[in-house]
Amino acid sequence: MTSLQFERLLSASGPTMGHLARPSDHVEPKKIAFVQCVGSRDAAKGNHYCSAVCCMYATKHAIIAQEHEPGLETKVFYMDVRAYGKDFEKYYERAKIQHGVKYQKAMISSVKEDPNTKNLLVKYRNPDGSFSEEEFDMLILSVGLKPQPAMLT
């Protein structure tokens, strides 16, 4: 699910009337992962830049999701956090300290669904080169923004 779809899911006018539930089977998630920089910062795909807003969207969504579901664990996988301007750094720090949002510097190498639970097994590479695997109920993709070609002229 993309961050835009997730925002709609959290909305009171969304498909679940603001109730946080996995769309596929309506299970209430206990652990959600947010994956940053999906489709951006990839010169091979023609997106060699950072969208510069995804980090704050993921932070905002993690906090709102916790407000909807007390006890929810949230983890943001990132390459680097771009939290500049308008007190974004303070917001990022507050998310970690007051809301318990976890941030993991890592590159995701694979995501597989457990056929029994429908949970997602996320394998990732840590900064030290080692690999870890973690299970999540939902995965939210922070997709890079790309302006329409007409906007670039």
N, CA and C atoms as a LAMMPS dump frame, in Angstrom:
ITEM: TIMESTEP
0
ITEM: NUMBER OF ATOMS
459
ITEM: BOX BOUNDS ff ff ff
-5.0000000000000000e+02 5.0000000000000000e+02
-5.0000000000000000e+02 5.0000000000000000e+02
-5.0000000000000000e+02 5.0000000000000000e+02
ITEM: ATOMS id mol type element x y z
1 1 1 N 0.854 -1.158 0
2 1 2 C 0 0 0
3 1 3 C 0.909 1.233 0
4 2 1 N 0.548 2.228 -0.774
5 2 2 C 1.328 3.461 -0.809
6 2 3 C 0.898 4.376 0.333
7 3 1 N 1.698 5.392 0.591
8 3 2 C 1.376 6.34 1.659
9 3 3 C 0.059 7.068 1.378
10 4 1 N -0.239 7.336 0.122
11 4 2 C -1.5 7.993 -0.224
12 4 3 C -2.695 7.082 0.081
13 5 1 N -2.573 5.805 -0.24
14 5 2 C -3.632 4.84 0.078
15 5 3 C -3.797 4.701 1.593
16 6 1 N -2.685 4.735 2.304
17 6 2 C -2.728 4.614 3.76
18 6 3 C -3.429 5.82 4.382
19 7 1 N -3.131 7.008 3.853
20 7 2 C -3.778 8.22 4.356
21 7 3 C -5.287 8.133 4.151
22 8 1 N -5.703 7.614 3.005
23 8 2 C -7.136 7.444 2.737
24 8 3 C -7.748 6.437 3.701
25 9 1 N -7.004 5.37 4.018
26 9 2 C -7.476 4.353 4.947
27 9 3 C -7.709 4.95 6.337
28 10 1 N -6.837 5.876 6.755
29 10 2 C -6.955 6.503 8.069
30 10 3 C -8.054 7.558 8.13
31 11 1 N -8.534 7.99 6.983
32 11 2 C -9.538 9.043 6.921
33 11 3 C -10.907 8.525 7.375
34 12 1 N -11.623 9.385 8.106
35 12 2 C -12.97 9.029 8.569
36 12 3 C -13.919 8.773 7.402
37 13 1 N -13.626 9.342 6.24
38 13 2 C -14.46 9.112 5.065
39 13 3 C -13.882 8.03 4.154
40 14 1 N -12.85 7.322 4.628
41 14 2 C -12.202 6.283 3.825
42 14 3 C -12.96 4.968 3.852
43 15 1 N -12.378 3.95 3.24
44 15 2 C -13.062 2.66 3.089
45 15 3 C -13.365 1.94 4.406
46 16 1 N -12.597 2.229 5.456
47 16 2 C -12.84 1.59 6.755
48 16 3 C -13.345 2.595 7.787
49 17 1 N -13.788 3.756 7.302
50 17 2 C -14.332 4.814 8.172
51 17 3 C -13.331 5.236 9.26
52 18 1 N -12.043 5.224 8.902
53 18 2 C -11 5.645 9.821
54 18 3 C -10.508 4.559 10.757
55 19 1 N -11.11 3.374 10.686
56 19 2 C -10.656 2.252 11.512
57 19 3 C -9.442 1.626 10.842
58 20 1 N -8.376 1.453 11.591
59 20 2 C -7.149 0.907 11.028
60 20 3 C -7.274 -0.603 10.901
61 21 1 N -7.333 -1.077 9.667
62 21 2 C -7.443 -2.503 9.381
63 21 3 C -6.74 -2.803 8.067
64 22 1 N -6.153 -3.979 8.008
65 22 2 C -5.483 -4.406 6.781
66 22 3 C -6.545 -4.64 5.712
67 23 1 N -6.428 -3.994 4.559
68 23 2 C -7.468 -4.093 3.527
69 23 3 C -7.761 -5.521 3.056
70 24 1 N -6.752 -6.376 3.008
71 24 2 C -6.947 -7.718 2.448
72 24 3 C -7.844 -8.612 3.294
73 25 1 N -7.751 -8.521 4.62
74 25 2 C -8.527 -9.426 5.479
75 25 3 C -9.125 -8.736 6.708
76 26 1 N -8.984 -7.43 6.785
77 26 2 C -9.57 -6.605 7.846
78 26 3 C -9.002 -6.889 9.245
79 27 1 N -7.804 -7.453 9.305
80 27 2 C -7.122 -7.672 10.583
81 27 3 C -6.564 -6.344 11.07
82 28 1 N -6.727 -6.065 12.363
83 28 2 C -6.151 -4.845 12.944
84 28 3 C -4.654 -5.054 13.103
85 29 1 N -3.852 -4.203 12.494
86 29 2 C -2.399 -4.377 12.582
87 29 3 C -1.862 -4.043 13.967
88 30 1 N -0.832 -4.766 14.348
89 30 2 C -0.125 -4.497 15.604
90 30 3 C 1.257 -3.926 15.332
91 31 1 N 1.719 -4.108 14.074
92 31 2 C 3.067 -3.671 13.713
93 31 3 C 3.069 -3.267 12.243
94 32 1 N 3.454 -2.009 11.986
95 32 2 C 3.47 -1.474 10.625
96 32 3 C 4.866 -0.968 10.279
97 33 1 N 5.3 -1.253 9.048
98 33 2 C 6.572 -0.742 8.534
99 33 3 C 6.297 0.297 7.457
100 34 1 N 7.104 1.334 7.442
101 34 2 C 7.078 2.356 6.4
102 34 3 C 8.417 2.269 5.678
103 35 1 N 8.386 2.163 4.36
104 35 2 C 9.617 2.055 3.576
105 35 3 C 9.794 3.341 2.783
106 36 1 N 10.894 4.018 3.017
107 36 2 C 11.191 5.306 2.391
108 36 3 C 11.874 5.135 1.035
109 37 1 N 11.811 6.19 0.247
110 37 2 C 12.567 6.343 -1.005
111 37 3 C 12.229 5.288 -2.054
112 38 1 N 10.979 4.837 -2.096
113 38 2 C 10.574 3.85 -3.092
114 38 3 C 10.394 4.569 -4.429
115 39 1 N 11.218 4.201 -5.396
116 39 2 C 11.11 4.785 -6.728
117 39 3 C 11.816 6.119 -6.899
118 40 1 N 12.368 6.665 -5.841
119 40 2 C 13.129 7.901 -6.008
120 40 3 C 14.594 7.602 -5.698
121 41 1 N 15.432 8.535 -6.04
122 41 2 C 16.873 8.393 -5.832
123 41 3 C 17.434 7.195 -6.588
124 42 1 N 16.837 6.922 -7.727
125 42 2 C 17.257 5.801 -8.561
126 42 3 C 17.487 6.322 -9.98
127 43 1 N 18.742 6.596 -10.295
128 43 2 C 19.081 7.168 -11.599
129 43 3 C 18.687 6.239 -12.746
130 44 1 N 18.688 4.918 -12.522
131 44 2 C 18.309 3.966 -13.563
132 44 3 C 16.849 4.132 -13.973
133 45 1 N 16.037 4.658 -13.082
134 45 2 C 14.622 4.889 -13.373
135 45 3 C 14.342 6.348 -13.717
136 46 1 N 15.398 7.144 -13.832
137 46 2 C 15.235 8.543 -14.187
138 46 3 C 14.81 9.432 -13.028
139 47 1 N 14.863 8.918 -11.826
140 47 2 C 14.497 9.689 -10.626
141 47 3 C 15.721 9.775 -9.708
142 48 1 N 16.656 10.599 -10.072
143 48 2 C 17.915 10.684 -9.345
144 48 3 C 17.854 11.655 -8.165
145 49 1 N 16.68 12.136 -7.828
146 49 2 C 16.547 13.142 -6.786
147 49 3 C 15.72 12.605 -5.62
148 50 1 N 15.759 13.32 -4.517
149 50 2 C 14.95 13.033 -3.334
150 50 3 C 13.711 13.919 -3.398
151 51 1 N 12.548 13.347 -3.13
152 51 2 C 11.304 14.124 -3.162
153 51 3 C 11.211 15.119 -2.01
154 52 1 N 11.938 14.878 -0.94
155 52 2 C 12.088 15.799 0.192
156 52 3 C 10.853 15.957 1.076
157 53 1 N 9.776 15.245 0.801
158 53 2 C 8.608 15.341 1.683
159 53 3 C 8.213 13.988 2.275
160 54 1 N 8.673 12.914 1.693
161 54 2 C 8.256 11.572 2.116
162 54 3 C 8.61 11.266 3.563
163 55 1 N 9.748 11.739 4.03
164 55 2 C 10.17 11.476 5.412
165 55 3 C 9.167 12.041 6.41
166 56 1 N 8.702 13.227 6.147
167 56 2 C 7.746 13.841 7.068
168 56 3 C 6.361 13.218 6.935
169 57 1 N 5.979 12.806 5.717
170 57 2 C 4.702 12.111 5.538
171 57 3 C 4.704 10.809 6.342
172 58 1 N 5.784 10.036 6.239
173 58 2 C 5.856 8.763 6.959
174 58 3 C 5.813 8.995 8.467
175 59 1 N 6.499 10.02 8.932
176 59 2 C 6.488 10.337 10.364
177 59 3 C 5.079 10.702 10.807
178 60 1 N 4.42 11.558 10.041
179 60 2 C 3.049 11.963 10.349
180 60 3 C 2.11 10.763 10.353
181 61 1 N 2.212 9.904 9.337
182 61 2 C 1.348 8.738 9.248
183 61 3 C 1.594 7.756 10.387
184 62 1 N 2.846 7.593 10.788
185 62 2 C 3.159 6.691 11.907
186 62 3 C 2.508 7.189 13.192
187 63 1 N 2.57 8.482 13.433
188 63 2 C 1.967 9.065 14.637
189 63 3 C 0.443 8.931 14.592
190 64 1 N -0.157 9.27 13.461
191 64 2 C -1.619 9.188 13.334
192 64 3 C -2.093 7.737 13.478
193 65 1 N -1.352 6.801 12.896
194 65 2 C -1.715 5.384 13.011
195 65 3 C -1.703 4.948 14.472
196 66 1 N -0.731 5.423 15.237
197 66 2 C -0.67 5.078 16.664
198 66 3 C -1.834 5.692 17.431
199 67 1 N -2.283 6.856 16.996
200 67 2 C -3.439 7.481 17.637
201 67 3 C -4.708 6.666 17.357
202 68 1 N -4.779 6.057 16.173
203 68 2 C -5.933 5.234 15.807
204 68 3 C -5.894 3.875 16.507
205 69 1 N -4.715 3.365 16.749
206 69 2 C -4.55 2.022 17.301
207 69 3 C -3.531 2.051 18.439
208 70 1 N -3.985 2.298 19.679
209 70 2 C -3.065 2.337 20.825
210 70 3 C -2.254 1.04 20.936
211 71 1 N -0.968 1.182 21.198
212 71 2 C -0.08 0.033 21.313
213 71 3 C 0.533 -0.407 19.997
214 72 1 N 0.148 0.249 18.905
215 72 2 C 0.684 -0.088 17.593
216 72 3 C 2.182 0.206 17.546
217 73 1 N 2.95 -0.726 16.992
218 73 2 C 4.383 -0.508 16.776
219 73 3 C 4.571 -0.005 15.351
220 74 1 N 5.386 1.029 15.199
221 74 2 C 5.684 1.556 13.869
222 74 3 C 7.19 1.654 13.69
223 75 1 N 7.637 1.321 12.495
224 75 2 C 9.063 1.389 12.176
225 75 3 C 9.219 1.975 10.787
226 76 1 N 10.109 2.942 10.65
227 76 2 C 10.384 3.586 9.372
228 76 3 C 11.768 3.144 8.904
229 77 1 N 11.808 2.503 7.733
230 77 2 C 13.078 2.122 7.12
231 77 3 C 13.493 3.252 6.187
232 78 1 N 14.72 3.715 6.328
233 78 2 C 15.169 4.883 5.568
234 78 3 C 16.614 4.739 5.107
235 79 1 N 16.976 5.532 4.087
236 79 2 C 18.377 5.635 3.662
237 79 3 C 19.03 6.792 4.4
238 80 1 N 18.331 7.913 4.447
239 80 2 C 18.691 9.041 5.3
240 80 3 C 17.414 9.839 5.517
241 81 1 N 17.336 10.519 6.636
242 81 2 C 16.127 11.274 6.956
243 81 3 C 16.338 12.717 6.547
244 82 1 N 15.444 13.205 5.725
245 82 2 C 15.479 14.605 5.286
246 82 3 C 14.411 15.361 6.067
247 83 1 N 14.809 15.947 7.162
248 83 2 C 13.866 16.671 8.02
249 83 3 C 14.4 18.082 8.23
250 84 1 N 14.212 18.906 7.229
251 84 2 C 14.757 20.261 7.312
252 84 3 C 13.65 21.29 7.149
253 85 1 N 13.822 22.413 7.778
254 85 2 C 12.866 23.515 7.658
255 85 3 C 11.615 23.317 8.479
256 86 1 N 10.965 24.41 8.826
257 86 2 C 9.672 24.428 9.521
258 86 3 C 9.631 23.513 10.751
259 87 1 N 10.705 23.432 11.488
260 87 2 C 10.78 22.61 12.698
261 87 3 C 10.557 21.125 12.436
262 88 1 N 10.848 20.642 11.227
263 88 2 C 10.673 19.231 10.914
264 88 3 C 11.577 18.353 11.768
265 89 1 N 12.789 18.808 12.059
266 89 2 C 13.704 18.024 12.889
267 89 3 C 13.109 17.807 14.283
268 90 1 N 12.467 18.836 14.823
269 90 2 C 11.818 18.703 16.136
270 90 3 C 10.667 17.7 16.068
271 91 1 N 9.907 17.739 14.995
272 91 2 C 8.788 16.821 14.794
273 91 3 C 9.287 15.378 14.715
274 92 1 N 10.37 15.175 13.982
275 92 2 C 11.003 13.861 13.838
276 92 3 C 11.472 13.354 15.201
277 93 1 N 12.128 14.206 15.967
278 93 2 C 12.599 13.82 17.305
279 93 3 C 11.43 13.519 18.24
280 94 1 N 10.384 14.318 18.161
281 94 2 C 9.2 14.104 18.998
282 94 3 C 8.539 12.761 18.651
283 95 1 N 8.531 12.408 17.381
284 95 2 C 7.964 11.124 16.953
285 95 3 C 8.711 9.972 17.629
286 96 1 N 10.02 10.067 17.691
287 96 2 C 10.819 9.018 18.327
288 96 3 C 10.611 8.986 19.837
289 97 1 N 10.692 10.152 20.468
290 97 2 C 10.681 10.221 21.93
291 97 3 C 9.277 10.062 22.513
292 98 1 N 8.333 10.84 22.02
293 98 2 C 6.99 10.833 22.617
294 98 3 C 6.1 9.717 22.083
295 99 1 N 6.287 9.333 20.836
296 99 2 C 5.388 8.353 20.224
297 99 3 C 6.032 6.986 20.016
298 100 1 N 7.331 6.893 20.219
299 100 2 C 8.005 5.598 20.085
300 100 3 C 8.162 5.099 18.663
301 101 1 N 8.085 6.011 17.684
302 101 2 C 8.311 5.606 16.297
303 101 3 C 9.781 5.192 16.18
304 102 1 N 10.008 4.007 15.649
305 102 2 C 11.379 3.519 15.484
306 102 3 C 11.842 3.835 14.068
307 103 1 N 13.102 4.159 13.942
308 103 2 C 13.709 4.435 12.645
309 103 3 C 14.872 3.482 12.467
310 104 1 N 14.928 2.838 11.294
311 104 2 C 15.971 1.86 11.004
312 104 3 C 16.649 2.229 9.698
313 105 1 N 17.933 2.578 9.788
314 105 2 C 18.695 2.852 8.564
315 105 3 C 18.992 1.507 7.931
316 106 1 N 18.386 1.272 6.772
317 106 2 C 18.527 -0.038 6.148
318 106 3 C 18.037 0.001 4.712
319 107 1 N 18.48 -0.975 3.954
320 107 2 C 17.974 -1.178 2.599
321 107 3 C 17.188 -2.482 2.618
322 108 1 N 15.949 -2.419 2.168
323 108 2 C 15.098 -3.605 2.113
324 108 3 C 15.571 -4.478 0.954
325 109 1 N 15.836 -5.755 1.217
326 109 2 C 16.27 -6.639 0.126
327 109 3 C 15.145 -7.543 -0.351
328 110 1 N 14.161 -7.837 0.519
329 110 2 C 13.026 -8.635 0.059
330 110 3 C 11.842 -8.481 1.005
331 111 1 N 10.66 -8.695 0.446
332 111 2 C 9.416 -8.712 1.221
333 111 3 C 8.642 -9.932 0.748
334 112 1 N 8.291 -10.807 1.693
335 112 2 C 7.535 -12.013 1.36
336 112 3 C 6.344 -12.122 2.287
337 113 1 N 5.246 -12.615 1.744
338 113 2 C 4.048 -12.805 2.552
339 113 3 C 4.06 -14.191 3.188
340 114 1 N 3.747 -14.254 4.472
341 114 2 C 3.552 -15.53 5.154
342 114 3 C 2.154 -16 4.751
343 115 1 N 2.027 -17.113 4.037
344 115 2 C 0.715 -17.53 3.546
345 115 3 C -0.283 -17.868 4.655
346 116 1 N 0.204 -18.209 5.833
347 116 2 C -0.691 -18.568 6.931
348 116 3 C -1.276 -17.352 7.629
349 117 1 N -0.427 -16.347 7.904
350 117 2 C -0.875 -15.169 8.67
351 117 3 C -1.196 -13.976 7.791
352 118 1 N -0.731 -14 6.555
353 118 2 C -0.823 -12.859 5.628
354 118 3 C 0.078 -11.7 6.058
355 119 1 N 0.909 -11.92 7.076
356 119 2 C 1.876 -10.902 7.494
357 119 3 C 3.029 -10.877 6.495
358 120 1 N 3.805 -9.821 6.554
359 120 2 C 4.903 -9.628 5.623
360 120 3 C 6.244 -9.8 6.32
361 121 1 N 7.106 -10.603 5.724
362 121 2 C 8.447 -10.818 6.251
363 121 3 C 9.389 -9.901 5.479
364 122 1 N 9.966 -8.947 6.189
365 122 2 C 10.834 -7.952 5.583
366 122 3 C 12.28 -8.294 5.92
367 123 1 N 13.06 -8.542 4.881
368 123 2 C 14.488 -8.806 5.059
369 123 3 C 15.222 -7.537 4.665
370 124 1 N 16.151 -7.114 5.516
371 124 2 C 16.86 -5.871 5.228
372 124 3 C 18.32 -5.954 5.632
373 125 1 N 19.079 -5.105 4.955
374 125 2 C 20.513 -5.022 5.211
375 125 3 C 20.771 -3.877 6.175
376 126 1 N 21.46 -4.178 7.255
377 126 2 C 21.817 -3.188 8.267
378 126 3 C 23.043 -2.391 7.833
379 127 1 N 23.276 -1.248 8.468
380 127 2 C 24.452 -0.438 8.109
381 127 3 C 25.782 -1.181 8.228
382 128 1 N 25.854 -2.183 9.12
383 128 2 C 27.112 -2.931 9.285
384 128 3 C 27.274 -4.057 8.259
385 129 1 N 26.294 -4.213 7.345
386 129 2 C 26.366 -5.232 6.305
387 129 3 C 25.629 -6.519 6.641
388 130 1 N 25.245 -6.69 7.892
389 130 2 C 24.506 -7.894 8.291
390 130 3 C 23.058 -7.791 7.82
391 131 1 N 22.365 -8.919 7.822
392 131 2 C 20.965 -8.945 7.413
393 131 3 C 20.072 -9.287 8.602
394 132 1 N 18.888 -8.717 8.609
395 132 2 C 17.867 -9 9.616
396 132 3 C 16.562 -9.266 8.905
397 133 1 N 15.68 -9.995 9.582
398 133 2 C 14.345 -10.229 9.048
399 133 3 C 13.346 -9.932 10.155
400 134 1 N 12.263 -9.262 9.792
401 134 2 C 11.271 -8.843 10.765
402 134 3 C 9.884 -9.003 10.158
403 135 1 N 8.919 -9.337 10.988
404 135 2 C 7.546 -9.555 10.527
405 135 3 C 6.681 -8.341 10.843
406 136 1 N 5.867 -7.933 9.857
407 136 2 C 4.961 -6.8 10.005
408 136 3 C 3.573 -7.196 9.505
409 137 1 N 2.56 -6.543 10.057
410 137 2 C 1.187 -6.774 9.617
411 137 3 C 0.874 -5.991 8.339
412 138 1 N 1.503 -4.827 8.204
413 138 2 C 1.295 -3.966 7.029
414 138 3 C 2.607 -3.315 6.644
415 139 1 N 2.712 -2.991 5.361
416 139 2 C 3.882 -2.293 4.842
417 139 3 C 3.387 -1.115 4.018
418 140 1 N 3.879 0.082 4.339
419 140 2 C 3.476 1.302 3.641
420 140 3 C 4.674 1.804 2.847
421 141 1 N 4.472 2.018 1.559
422 141 2 C 5.547 2.483 0.678
423 141 3 C 5.479 3.995 0.506
424 142 1 N 6.545 4.669 0.861
425 142 2 C 6.65 6.111 0.625
426 142 3 C 7.224 6.286 -0.773
427 143 1 N 6.322 6.498 -1.706
428 143 2 C 6.695 6.578 -3.114
429 143 3 C 7.159 7.989 -3.443
430 144 1 N 8.281 8.086 -4.118
431 144 2 C 8.808 9.387 -4.508
432 144 3 C 7.866 10.139 -5.424
433 145 1 N 7.85 11.429 -5.29
434 145 2 C 7.002 12.274 -6.124
435 145 3 C 7.729 12.613 -7.421
436 146 1 N 6.977 12.647 -8.504
437 146 2 C 7.561 12.992 -9.792
438 146 3 C 6.641 13.991 -10.474
439 147 1 N 7.149 15.191 -10.764
440 147 2 C 6.29 16.185 -11.411
441 147 3 C 5.952 15.779 -12.838
442 148 1 N 4.801 16.231 -13.299
443 148 2 C 4.404 16.006 -14.686
444 148 3 C 5.382 16.738 -15.595
445 149 1 N 5.714 16.178 -16.754
446 149 2 C 6.671 16.822 -17.666
447 149 3 C 6.303 18.267 -18.01
448 150 1 N 5.022 18.566 -18.125
449 150 2 C 4.604 19.926 -18.446
450 150 3 C 4.981 20.927 -17.356
451 151 1 N 5.121 20.435 -16.133
452 151 2 C 5.476 21.313 -15.011
453 151 3 C 6.958 21.673 -15.003
454 152 1 N 7.744 20.94 -15.751
455 152 2 C 9.198 21.16 -15.771
456 152 3 C 9.629 22.21 -16.772
457 153 1 N 8.711 22.706 -17.594
458 153 2 C 9.097 23.672 -18.618
459 153 3 C 8.796 25.074 -18.181
